[in-house]
Amino acid sequence: MDGALDPGRSKMGFALGERELVFSAVLPADRDDLLTEALRTGDFRPLAPYAREGAPPVLEGGWDGSLFVGDGTGSRELKAALEGAGFSCRLVEERDSTLLARAVYFRLHPPRGWRRLLPLSLLTPPRPVDDLAAWVLLLRGRGEDA
Protein backbone atom coordinates (compact mmCIF):
# COMPACT_ATOMS: atom_id res chain seq x y z
CA MET A 1 0.00 0.00 0.00
CA ASP A 2 1.39 3.39 -1.01
CA GLY A 3 0.99 6.82 0.56
CA ALA A 4 1.21 10.42 -0.60
CA LEU A 5 1.28 13.85 0.98
CA ASP A 6 0.19 17.21 -0.38
CA PRO A 7 2.02 19.67 1.90
CA GLY A 8 0.93 23.25 2.48
CA ARG A 9 1.43 26.18 4.83
CA SER A 10 -1.46 25.48 7.19
CA LYS A 11 -2.61 21.96 6.30
CA MET A 12 -1.48 18.84 4.48
CA GLY A 13 -3.41 16.19 2.64
CA PHE A 14 -2.62 12.52 3.11
CA ALA A 15 -3.83 9.58 1.03
CA LEU A 16 -3.26 5.86 1.36
CA GLY A 17 -4.22 3.25 -1.19
CA GLU A 18 -3.44 0.47 -3.60
CA ARG A 19 -5.73 0.15 -6.60
CA GLU A 20 -8.35 2.30 -4.89
CA LEU A 21 -8.24 5.03 -2.27
CA VAL A 22 -8.33 3.30 1.13
CA PHE A 23 -8.01 6.25 3.50
CA SER A 24 -7.44 9.97 3.30
CA ALA A 25 -7.12 12.82 5.77
CA VAL A 26 -6.41 16.54 5.99
CA LEU A 27 -4.09 17.32 8.91
CA PRO A 28 -2.69 20.55 10.31
CA ALA A 29 0.74 21.14 8.77
CA ASP A 30 2.40 21.02 12.19
CA ARG A 31 1.17 17.43 12.89
CA ASP A 32 3.79 15.63 10.82
CA ASP A 33 4.75 13.86 14.08
CA LEU A 34 1.34 12.18 14.18
CA LEU A 35 1.73 11.11 10.58
CA THR A 36 5.27 9.73 10.97
CA GLU A 37 4.14 7.71 14.00
CA ALA A 38 1.21 6.27 12.02
CA LEU A 39 3.55 5.36 9.15
CA ARG A 40 6.06 3.81 11.54
CA THR A 41 3.50 1.63 13.37
CA GLY A 42 1.03 1.02 10.53
CA ASP A 43 -1.78 2.15 12.86
CA PHE A 44 -3.60 5.06 11.23
CA ARG A 45 -6.41 5.24 13.84
CA PRO A 46 -4.88 8.33 15.53
CA LEU A 47 -5.60 10.16 12.25
CA ALA A 48 -9.35 9.45 12.56
CA PRO A 49 -10.24 13.01 13.70
CA TYR A 50 -8.78 14.28 10.42
CA ALA A 51 -10.33 11.58 8.17
CA ARG A 52 -12.09 12.60 4.96
CA GLU A 53 -12.49 9.34 3.01
CA GLY A 54 -12.46 5.75 4.27
CA ALA A 55 -11.66 4.36 7.70
CA PRO A 56 -8.12 4.55 9.12
CA PRO A 57 -6.54 1.12 8.64
CA VAL A 58 -4.25 -0.84 10.91
CA LEU A 59 -1.53 -2.52 8.83
CA GLU A 60 -0.03 -5.64 10.35
CA GLY A 61 3.74 -5.41 10.50
CA GLY A 62 3.73 -1.66 9.87
CA TRP A 63 3.62 0.31 6.66
CA ASP A 64 6.14 -0.51 3.93
CA GLY A 65 4.90 1.05 0.68
CA SER A 66 6.16 3.90 -1.47
CA LEU A 67 5.76 7.44 -0.18
CA PHE A 68 5.23 10.39 -2.54
CA VAL A 69 5.39 14.06 -1.54
CA GLY A 70 4.11 16.96 -3.64
CA ASP A 71 6.89 19.33 -4.70
CA GLY A 72 5.06 22.56 -3.77
CA THR A 73 4.89 24.72 -0.65
CA GLY A 74 6.42 23.10 2.43
CA SER A 75 7.69 20.04 0.56
CA ARG A 76 11.36 20.42 1.51
CA GLU A 77 10.60 20.63 5.23
CA LEU A 78 8.13 17.74 5.17
CA LYS A 79 10.43 15.54 3.08
CA ALA A 80 13.31 16.28 5.48
CA ALA A 81 11.14 15.40 8.50
CA LEU A 82 10.00 12.13 6.93
CA GLU A 83 13.51 11.17 5.83
CA GLY A 84 14.77 12.08 9.31
CA ALA A 85 12.25 9.58 10.68
CA GLY A 86 13.66 6.90 8.36
CA PHE A 87 11.22 7.03 5.44
CA SER A 88 12.26 7.21 1.81
CA CYS A 89 10.22 9.80 -0.13
CA ARG A 90 9.95 10.76 -3.75
CA LEU A 91 8.95 14.26 -4.85
CA VAL A 92 6.11 14.43 -7.38
CA GLU A 93 5.08 17.44 -9.45
CA GLU A 94 1.99 19.13 -7.97
CA ARG A 95 0.88 21.02 -11.08
CA ASP A 96 -2.95 20.89 -11.49
CA SER A 97 -3.34 18.42 -8.60
CA THR A 98 -6.01 20.55 -6.89
CA LEU A 99 -8.10 20.81 -10.06
CA LEU A 100 -7.85 17.05 -10.55
CA ALA A 101 -8.72 16.55 -6.87
CA ARG A 102 -11.98 18.44 -7.41
CA ALA A 103 -12.85 16.04 -10.24
CA VAL A 104 -12.00 13.07 -7.99
CA TYR A 105 -14.26 14.52 -5.27
CA PHE A 106 -17.23 14.66 -7.64
CA ARG A 107 -16.52 11.11 -8.87
CA LEU A 108 -16.66 9.93 -5.26
CA HIS A 109 -19.61 12.18 -4.36
CA PRO A 110 -21.68 12.87 -7.49
CA PRO A 111 -23.81 16.02 -7.34
CA ARG A 112 -27.47 15.48 -6.49
CA GLY A 113 -30.65 17.27 -7.32
CA TRP A 114 -30.39 20.35 -9.49
CA ARG A 115 -26.60 20.49 -9.00
CA ARG A 116 -26.17 17.48 -11.29
CA LEU A 117 -27.38 19.70 -14.14
CA LEU A 118 -24.44 22.09 -13.72
CA PRO A 119 -21.03 21.51 -15.29
CA LEU A 120 -18.58 20.23 -12.67
CA SER A 121 -16.32 23.20 -13.42
CA LEU A 122 -18.98 25.45 -11.82
CA LEU A 123 -19.25 23.39 -8.64
CA THR A 124 -17.06 23.75 -5.57
CA PRO A 125 -16.58 20.83 -3.16
CA PRO A 126 -18.00 21.58 0.30
CA ARG A 127 -14.72 20.68 2.02
CA PRO A 128 -10.97 21.02 1.47
CA VAL A 129 -9.69 18.50 -1.08
CA ASP A 130 -6.03 18.39 0.00
CA ASP A 131 -6.42 14.68 0.75
CA LEU A 132 -7.66 14.00 -2.77
CA ALA A 133 -4.83 16.11 -4.17
CA ALA A 134 -2.53 13.71 -2.30
CA TRP A 135 -4.35 10.80 -3.98
CA VAL A 136 -3.73 12.46 -7.36
CA LEU A 137 -0.03 12.76 -6.42
CA LEU A 138 0.08 9.08 -5.45
CA LEU A 139 -1.37 8.07 -8.81
CA ARG A 140 0.97 10.46 -10.61
CA GLY A 141 3.95 9.04 -8.70
CA ARG A 142 3.00 5.56 -9.88
CA GLY A 143 2.56 6.79 -13.45
CA GLU A 144 -1.23 6.34 -13.43
CA ASP A 145 -3.99 8.76 -14.41
CA ALA A 146 -6.31 10.34 -11.86
C-alpha positions as CSV (number, residue, x, y, z in Angstrom):
1,M,0.0,0.0,0.0
2,D,1.4,3.4,-1.0
3,G,1.0,6.8,0.6
4,A,1.2,10.4,-0.6
5,L,1.3,13.9,1.0
6,D,0.2,17.2,-0.4
7,P,2.0,19.7,1.9
8,G,0.9,23.2,2.5
9,R,1.4,26.2,4.8
10,S,-1.5,25.5,7.2
11,K,-2.6,22.0,6.3
12,M,-1.5,18.8,4.5
13,G,-3.4,16.2,2.6
14,F,-2.6,12.5,3.1
15,A,-3.8,9.6,1.0
16,L,-3.3,5.9,1.4
17,G,-4.2,3.3,-1.2
18,E,-3.4,0.5,-3.6
19,R,-5.7,0.2,-6.6
20,E,-8.3,2.3,-4.9
21,L,-8.2,5.0,-2.3
22,V,-8.3,3.3,1.1
23,F,-8.0,6.2,3.5
24,S,-7.4,10.0,3.3
25,A,-7.1,12.8,5.8
26,V,-6.4,16.5,6.0
27,L,-4.1,17.3,8.9
28,P,-2.7,20.6,10.3
29,A,0.7,21.1,8.8
30,D,2.4,21.0,12.2
31,R,1.2,17.4,12.9
32,D,3.8,15.6,10.8
33,D,4.8,13.9,14.1
34,L,1.3,12.2,14.2
35,L,1.7,11.1,10.6
36,T,5.3,9.7,11.0
37,E,4.1,7.7,14.0
38,A,1.2,6.3,12.0
39,L,3.5,5.4,9.1
40,R,6.1,3.8,11.5
41,T,3.5,1.6,13.4
42,G,1.0,1.0,10.5
43,D,-1.8,2.2,12.9
44,F,-3.6,5.1,11.2
45,R,-6.4,5.2,13.8
46,P,-4.9,8.3,15.5
47,L,-5.6,10.2,12.2
48,A,-9.4,9.4,12.6
49,P,-10.2,13.0,13.7
50,Y,-8.8,14.3,10.4
51,A,-10.3,11.6,8.2
52,R,-12.1,12.6,5.0
53,E,-12.5,9.3,3.0
54,G,-12.5,5.7,4.3
55,A,-11.7,4.4,7.7
56,P,-8.1,4.5,9.1
57,P,-6.5,1.1,8.6
58,V,-4.2,-0.8,10.9
59,L,-1.5,-2.5,8.8
60,E,0.0,-5.6,10.3
61,G,3.7,-5.4,10.5
62,G,3.7,-1.7,9.9
63,W,3.6,0.3,6.7
64,D,6.1,-0.5,3.9
65,G,4.9,1.1,0.7
66,S,6.2,3.9,-1.5
67,L,5.8,7.4,-0.2
68,F,5.2,10.4,-2.5
69,V,5.4,14.1,-1.5
70,G,4.1,17.0,-3.6
71,D,6.9,19.3,-4.7
72,G,5.1,22.6,-3.8
73,T,4.9,24.7,-0.7
74,G,6.4,23.1,2.4
75,S,7.7,20.0,0.6
76,R,11.4,20.4,1.5
77,E,10.6,20.6,5.2
78,L,8.1,17.7,5.2
79,K,10.4,15.5,3.1
80,A,13.3,16.3,5.5
81,A,11.1,15.4,8.5
82,L,10.0,12.1,6.9
83,E,13.5,11.2,5.8
84,G,14.8,12.1,9.3
85,A,12.2,9.6,10.7
86,G,13.7,6.9,8.4
87,F,11.2,7.0,5.4
88,S,12.3,7.2,1.8
89,C,10.2,9.8,-0.1
90,R,10.0,10.8,-3.8
91,L,8.9,14.3,-4.8
92,V,6.1,14.4,-7.4
93,E,5.1,17.4,-9.4
94,E,2.0,19.1,-8.0
95,R,0.9,21.0,-11.1
96,D,-2.9,20.9,-11.5
97,S,-3.3,18.4,-8.6
98,T,-6.0,20.6,-6.9
99,L,-8.1,20.8,-10.1
100,L,-7.9,17.1,-10.6
101,A,-8.7,16.6,-6.9
102,R,-12.0,18.4,-7.4
103,A,-12.9,16.0,-10.2
104,V,-12.0,13.1,-8.0
105,Y,-14.3,14.5,-5.3
106,F,-17.2,14.7,-7.6
107,R,-16.5,11.1,-8.9
108,L,-16.7,9.9,-5.3
109,H,-19.6,12.2,-4.4
110,P,-21.7,12.9,-7.5
111,P,-23.8,16.0,-7.3
112,R,-27.5,15.5,-6.5
113,G,-30.7,17.3,-7.3
114,W,-30.4,20.4,-9.5
115,R,-26.6,20.5,-9.0
116,R,-26.2,17.5,-11.3
117,L,-27.4,19.7,-14.1
118,L,-24.4,22.1,-13.7
119,P,-21.0,21.5,-15.3
120,L,-18.6,20.2,-12.7
121,S,-16.3,23.2,-13.4
122,L,-19.0,25.5,-11.8
123,L,-19.2,23.4,-8.6
124,T,-17.1,23.8,-5.6
125,P,-16.6,20.8,-3.2
126,P,-18.0,21.6,0.3
127,R,-14.7,20.7,2.0
128,P,-11.0,21.0,1.5
129,V,-9.7,18.5,-1.1
130,D,-6.0,18.4,0.0
131,D,-6.4,14.7,0.7
132,L,-7.7,14.0,-2.8
133,A,-4.8,16.1,-4.2
134,A,-2.5,13.7,-2.3
135,W,-4.4,10.8,-4.0
136,V,-3.7,12.5,-7.4
137,L,0.0,12.8,-6.4
138,L,0.1,9.1,-5.4
139,L,-1.4,8.1,-8.8
140,R,1.0,10.5,-10.6
141,G,3.9,9.0,-8.7
142,R,3.0,5.6,-9.9
143,G,2.6,6.8,-13.4
144,E,-1.2,6.3,-13.4
145,D,-4.0,8.8,-14.4
146,A,-6.3,10.3,-11.9
